[in-house]
Amino acid sequence: MGVNTIISLNDIRPYINAKKLTPTIDGIMDSVYIIDDSFVLKVFENMSLEAVEEELELLKSCENLNIPKVVSQVITIQNKPALIYEKCKGQSLKKATLDELVQIGEFLKSFHDITKNKQSNNMELFSKNRLYEMICDTKHHPFLECFNSLDIELKNDGIIHGDLFLDNASFYHGKLSCVYDFTQSCNGDFLFDLGVVGLSWCDGIEDKKALLRGYESDISMDILDKYIKYAGLFYSVNRFLNKRNFKDLWEKIND
C-alpha cells in the first residue's frame, strides 16, 4: 500500500528544512515519507491527536531502547497528527537467525520491564471480548471454532507493543537497530507480545527456544503455542475484516 495523504515540501517546511521528500510503501494504515534520507515522517491516518501524544510519551519513556528517536512534537499535516523521527539504520528481516531471535526477545524483556503495570489510555485492542466481537462481524465460522477451542485467559500486565511482526524491526550488521510502529500499543498480556513474535518470526521449536531464552522466560512450549495461536487468530480476523490476505497466518496456526 502507498501513502494515503499526499504532501509536499511546503507542508513540512514549518517543521523542518528539507530538500527531498520521498513517499514509501512501508505504511499499512498510515502514510510514511523519508525526509532527505535522514528522517521519517509518519502521518497518522486514523489516530486522534491524544493517541499520538500518548505514543510520543511511551517512546520517551523507552528512549534508552532501540526505538525511533522522535525529533518533533506532535505536528499537524493536512489536519492529521504526525511525528518526525530519525531514520533508523538497517533493514527488516525476511527470516531471523537464532541470534536475532534472542535479540528481539531481549528487547521485549527490556520493554516490558519499563511498561510493567503502566496504564495506557488507548483501547485494549487484543482482549478476548473485542476479538469475539470482531469474529462475529466476519460471519466466518472457522474463526469462531478456533476461538472456542482456545483455553486462554489474558492478563493486564502493562503496556504491550502488540504488532511486533518481522517488518516492524530493523537489523544492522546482525544487530537489532530499531523496533518501531507502536501505533497499536495498549494495555495487555506480555505473553501476547511473545505470541506475535512467535507467529511472525519463528518457524520451529529451536526458534521458539531462542526467543524464550532472550526473554528469560521459563514458560512451557505449550503455553507459548497457545499465545501464538491466539495472536494468529487475532491477526487473521483483523486482516479478513480489512480485506487483506490472512491465509498465511491462518494456515500457520492450523497446521
CORDA-V969047 format. One record per residue. N is the residue number from 0. PSI is psi in degrees with one decimal (NA if undefined). Layout:
# CORDA-V969047
n = [N,N]
psi = [PSI,PSI]
This chain:
# CORDA-V969047
n = [0,1,2,3,4,5,6,7,8,9,10,11,12,13,14,15,16,17,18,19,20,21,22,23,24,25,26,27,28,29,30,31,32,33,34,35,36,37,38,39,40,41,42,43,44,45,46,47,48,49,50,51,52,53,54,55,56,57,58,59,60,61,62,63,64,65,66,67,68,69,70,71,72,73,74,75,76,77,78,79,80,81,82,83,84,85,86,87,88,89,90,91,92,93,94,95,96,97,98,99,100,101,102,103,104,105,106,107,108,109,110,111,112,113,114,115,116,117,118,119,120,121,122,123,124,125,126,127,128,129,130,131,132,133,134,135,136,137,138,139,140,141,142,143,144,145,146,147,148,149,150,151,152,153,154,155,156,157,158,159,160,161,162,163,164,165,166,167,168,169,170,171,172,173,174,175,176,177,178,179,180,181,182,183,184,185,186,187,188,189,190,191,192,193,194,195,196,197,198,199,200,201,202,203,204,205,206,207,208,209,210,211,212,213,214,215,216,217,218,219,220,221,222,223,224,225,226,227,228,229,230,231,232,233,234,235,236,237,238,239,240,241,242,243,244,245,246,247,248,249,250,251,252,253,254]
psi = [138.0,-169.1,149.7,-40.9,113.9,119.5,166.0,174.0,-32.5,-31.1,-30.2,-6.3,-30.2,-16.3,-29.2,138.9,101.5,153.1,-22.2,136.3,116.7,119.3,150.1,172.8,17.1,-32.4,131.7,-50.2,-23.4,168.9,128.0,132.0,149.8,131.1,115.4,27.2,18.3,-22.8,160.9,130.1,125.5,119.0,118.3,114.6,-31.5,4.8,145.4,162.8,-40.1,-39.3,-38.8,-39.1,-35.6,-39.9,-41.3,-42.7,-37.4,-45.1,-39.0,-38.4,-18.8,24.1,-17.8,-5.2,171.4,80.2,167.1,137.0,118.5,131.1,11.1,161.9,178.2,124.2,171.5,123.9,115.4,46.6,18.0,143.4,148.9,159.9,151.0,129.6,157.9,141.8,128.7,148.0,157.2,-174.5,156.3,160.5,152.8,-32.6,130.3,141.0,170.3,-40.0,-39.4,-32.9,-40.1,-42.9,-42.1,-31.6,-41.5,-40.6,-48.7,-40.6,-47.3,-41.7,-45.9,-33.0,-34.9,-39.0,-0.5,129.8,4.0,153.2,134.6,147.4,-7.1,154.0,142.7,94.3,-26.1,15.9,158.5,-37.2,-44.1,-40.6,-41.2,-43.6,-40.3,-42.7,-41.6,-35.7,-28.7,-29.4,31.0,104.4,-37.2,-32.4,-44.0,-39.2,-42.5,-44.8,-45.8,-22.0,-12.1,117.7,87.7,137.1,122.5,137.5,168.3,91.3,-25.2,-155.5,129.6,161.3,-52.7,-16.2,37.5,67.6,168.7,-37.6,3.9,23.0,149.3,147.7,144.8,116.3,43.0,2.5,140.1,120.7,-27.2,138.8,131.9,-174.2,72.0,21.2,-33.3,12.8,135.6,178.6,144.3,-169.1,124.6,-31.9,-19.9,-41.0,-43.6,-37.0,-40.0,-43.8,-43.7,-38.5,-46.5,-34.2,-24.3,136.3,-21.2,-174.7,-33.9,-37.1,-45.0,-38.6,-40.5,-41.1,-47.6,-33.2,-42.9,-36.0,-8.8,44.6,141.9,20.1,154.8,160.5,-32.9,-41.1,-45.7,-42.8,-33.1,-43.3,-34.0,-42.4,-40.1,-45.5,-41.2,-39.5,-46.4,-49.5,-24.7,-45.6,-44.0,-45.2,-38.3,-47.6,-29.0,13.4,41.0,162.3,122.9,-3.9,-31.4,-40.9,-42.0,-41.7,-34.7,-35.9,1.7,20.9,NA]
